[in-house]
């Protein structure tokens, strides 16, 4: 079954700051920016800058399970907030996608789906601009996603996680093998 994102989630523009962001040591609100979107399609919350904001409405605050969508640039993709950012806002031009029907759609599944070839091709066809690609909220809302049962969604998410872990382990193994071979060759070169 296919359904549009807007039937299961809301898409909201990030908070538009009127001036350059200046980090404040004891700021009351953290800010999620493009630099916080990691290569593994997750949001890194360790280095969020803090700012002082007098009033922050609840609908601007990000929460665990939200997707942060990069709407401008060469790469247009989503990243998921797996950690609770406490009091954090998403800075424009990023978009926040929040699943509003978790009984039908897992945020982790939506994050995976948006970053797959079919969804990326659809989004690429809806971008505007030649040098700086941009995509609007409407294009994301109209994205049709395949919607299997929650059990199948969980299985997909688990397999994606295991596959990512496997890649990390294979990379570490290759690095250890390289170090071992280099050490043995150096001993051989020295005649030991």
Residue pairs with C-beta under 8 A, 6 or more apart in sequence:
1 146
1 147
1 148
2 144
2 145
2 146
2 147
3 144
3 145
3 147
4 141
4 142
4 143
4 144
4 145
5 11
5 97
5 110
5 140
5 141
5 142
5 143
5 144
5 145
6 141
6 142
7 101
8 99
8 100
8 101
8 104
8 105
8 110
8 147
9 67
9 97
9 98
9 99
9 100
9 101
9 105
9 110
10 97
10 98
10 100
11 69
11 95
11 96
11 97
11 137
11 140
11 141
12 59
12 95
12 96
12 97
12 98
12 137
13 92
13 93
13 95
13 137
14 32
14 89
14 90
14 91
14 92
14 93
14 94
14 95
14 96
15 31
15 60
15 89
15 90
15 91
15 92
16 92
17 31
17 91
17 92
21 31
21 33
21 49
21 51
21 91
22 51
23 49
23 50
23 51
24 50
24 51
24 52
25 50
26 50
27 49
27 50
27 51
27 52
27 53
28 50
28 51
28 52
28 53
28 87
29 50
29 51
29 52
29 53
29 56
29 87
29 88
29 89
30 45
30 48
30 49
30 50
30 85
30 86
30 87
30 88
30 89
31 48
31 49
31 50
31 51
31 88
31 89
31 90
31 91
32 43
32 45
32 48
32 62
32 68
32 81
32 85
32 88
32 89
32 90
32 91
32 94
33 49
33 91
33 94
34 70
34 73
34 94
36 43
36 44
36 45
36 47
36 48
36 68
37 43
37 44
37 68
37 70
37 77
37 79
37 94
38 44
38 79
40 164
41 77
41 78
41 79
41 80
41 111
41 112
41 115
42 79
42 80
42 81
42 82
43 68
43 79
43 80
43 81
43 82
43 83
43 85
45 81
45 83
45 85
45 88
48 85
48 88
53 89
56 87
56 89
60 89
60 90
61 87
61 88
61 89
62 68
62 81
62 85
62 88
62 89
62 90
62 96
63 81
63 84
63 85
63 98
64 81
64 82
64 83
64 84
64 85
65 80
65 81
65 98
65 99
65 102
65 107
66 80
66 81
66 90
66 96
66 97
66 98
66 107
67 78
67 79
67 80
67 81
67 96
67 97
67 98
67 99
67 107
67 110
67 111
67 114
68 78
68 79
68 80
68 81
68 90
68 94
68 95
68 96
68 97
69 76
69 77
69 78
69 79
69 94
69 95
69 96
69 97
69 114
69 140
70 76
70 77
70 78
70 79
70 94
71 93
71 94
71 95
71 134
71 135
71 136
72 93
72 132
72 133
72 134
72 135
73 132
73 133
74 133
76 120
76 123
76 124
76 127
76 133
76 135
77 114
77 115
77 120
78 97
78 110
78 111
78 114
78 115
79 111
80 107
80 108
80 111
90 96
93 134
95 137
95 140
97 110
97 140
99 105
99 106
99 107
99 110
103 150
104 147
104 150
105 145
105 147
105 153
106 150
106 153
106 154
106 157
108 153
108 157
109 153
109 154
109 156
109 157
110 145
112 156
112 157
112 160
113 119
113 145
113 146
114 120
114 123
114 143
114 145
119 143
119 145
122 139
122 143
122 144
123 135
123 139
123 140
123 143
126 135
126 136
126 139
127 133
127 134
127 135
127 139
128 134
128 135
128 136
148 156
